[in-house]
């Protein structure tokens, strides 16, 4: 099974962010549906079972914290766009939670540096995003309080991924 750990983002914010996808939708650009948007803290990948991961995560004690979804950007850069995203500012608390999860799941190595974002679209061909980025660089899409994180299974299909929450961990 393919797993990741994420903070759920309120539906109203996901819907606002998903509207940005309409501005860049074209051949070679796959816009993420709002129900599939989440704040990934750690991608785990393919594993045989989830019980040991749940046990590693259950011990994480952390306080609730506030997040703001604002601005847009791209990975890896404007000249070679693979992902278009909306940024999430959760301050040092968000970074510390992501680091704690990574530390507790150290055996599931990853080389990705944590970058708090919601994916708006995945890009498979050259895309000029200069005007789009300039237009939305100061935009804010909403604020929310992170009250939990989840262990999620991703099932890939021809009509996009389906996500199933396997466990929920409350923040104090």
C-alpha positions in Angstrom: 0.0 0.0 0.0 1.1 3.6 -0.8 1.0 5.9 2.3 1.6 9.4 3.4 0.9 11.6 6.4 -1.0 14.8 6.0 -2.9 17.6 7.7 -6.4 18.0 6.4 -7.3 21.5 5.0 -10.9 22.8 5.4 -13.1 22.4 2.3 -13.8 26.1 1.8 -10.1 26.8 1.5 -9.5 23.8 -0.9 -12.4 25.0 -3.1 -10.9 28.6 -3.3 -7.4 27.2 -4.2 -8.9 24.7 -6.7 -10.4 27.7 -8.7 -6.8 28.7 -9.5 -6.5 25.5 -11.5 -9.1 26.9 -14.0 -6.7 29.7 -14.9 -3.9 27.3 -16.0 -6.0 24.3 -17.2 -4.8 23.2 -20.6 -3.5 20.1 -22.4 -0.7 18.6 -20.3 -1.9 20.2 -17.1 -3.7 18.0 -14.6 -5.7 20.1 -12.1 -6.1 18.6 -8.6 -9.7 18.2 -7.5 -10.4 20.0 -4.2 -11.3 16.7 -2.4 -7.8 15.5 -3.1 -6.0 18.6 -1.7 -4.1 18.1 1.6 -1.0 19.4 3.4 1.5 16.5 3.1 3.9 16.3 6.1 5.7 13.1 4.9 5.4 10.8 1.9 6.1 7.3 3.0 5.6 5.4 -0.2 4.9 1.7 -0.8 4.8 -0.5 2.4 3.5 -3.9 3.3 1.5 -2.9 6.3 0.5 0.2 8.3 0.4 -1.0 11.9 4.0 -0.2 12.7 3.6 3.3 11.2 0.5 3.9 13.2 2.4 2.9 16.4 5.2 5.3 15.5 2.8 8.2 15.0 0.5 7.6 18.0 3.2 8.8 20.4 3.6 12.2 18.8 2.2 14.9 21.2 1.8 18.3 19.7 -0.3 21.4 20.2 -2.8 22.8 17.7 -1.5 25.7 15.6 -2.8 28.2 13.0 -2.0 28.1 9.3 -2.6 30.6 6.5 -2.9 29.5 2.9 -1.4 32.2 0.6 0.5 33.0 -2.5 1.3 30.6 -5.4 4.5 29.1 -6.6 5.9 26.2 -8.7 8.3 23.3 -8.4 11.1 23.1 -9.3 11.3 26.5 -11.0 9.5 28.9 -13.4 11.5 27.6 -16.4 10.7 24.0 -15.8 7.3 23.7 -14.1 6.2 20.3 -12.8 3.9 21.4 -9.9 1.9 24.5 -9.3 1.0 25.1 -5.7 -0.5 27.4 -3.0 1.8 28.0 0.0 0.9 27.3 3.6 2.4 29.3 6.4 2.1 27.4 9.7 5.1 29.1 11.3 7.7 27.1 13.2 5.0 24.8 14.6 4.2 23.3 11.3 7.9 22.8 10.5 8.5 21.2 13.9 5.5 18.8 13.4 6.8 17.7 10.0 10.3 17.2 11.5 8.9 15.2 14.4 6.9 12.9 12.0 10.0 12.5 9.8 12.1 11.6 12.9 9.5 9.0 14.1 9.4 7.5 10.6 13.2 7.6 10.0 13.2 4.1 8.5 11.1 5.4 5.6 13.8 7.6 4.2 13.1 10.5 1.9 15.3 13.1 0.4 12.5 15.7 0.0 12.8 18.9 2.1 9.5 19.7 3.7 7.7 22.5 1.8 4.2 23.3 3.1 1.8 23.6 0.1 -1.4 22.5 -1.5 -0.8 21.1 -5.0 -3.0 23.0 -7.5 -1.8 21.2 -10.7 0.7 18.8 -12.1 2.3 19.8 -15.3 3.6 17.5 -18.1 4.5 20.1 -20.8 6.0 23.6 -21.0 3.9 26.1 -19.1 4.3 29.8 -19.0 3.3 30.8 -15.4 4.9 34.2 -15.1 1.6 36.2 -15.3 -0.2 33.7 -13.1 2.4 33.9 -10.4 2.5 37.7 -10.6 -1.3 38.0 -10.4 -1.5 35.8 -7.3 1.7 36.5 -5.4 -0.1 38.5 -2.7 -3.4 36.5 -2.6 -4.6 34.8 0.6 -7.0 31.9 0.5 -7.9 31.4 4.1 -6.8 30.6 7.7 -7.4 27.4 9.7 -6.3 25.7 12.8 -4.5 22.4 12.4 -6.2 20.1 14.9 -5.0 16.7 13.6 -2.9 14.9 11.2 -3.8 11.6 9.3 -2.2 8.5 7.9 -3.6 8.2 4.4 -3.5 5.4 1.8 -3.3 6.5 -1.8 -4.9 4.2 -4.4 -3.9 5.3 -7.9 -6.4 4.8 -10.6 -7.1 5.9 -14.2 -9.5 8.6 -13.0 -7.0 10.0 -10.4 -6.0 8.9 -6.9 -8.5 7.8 -4.2 -7.5 8.6 -0.6 -8.5 6.6 2.4 -7.8 7.8 5.9 -6.3 4.8 7.9 -5.7 6.7 11.2 -6.3 10.1 12.7 -4.0 11.7 15.4 -5.4 14.7 17.3 -3.3 17.7 18.2 -3.8 18.9 21.8 
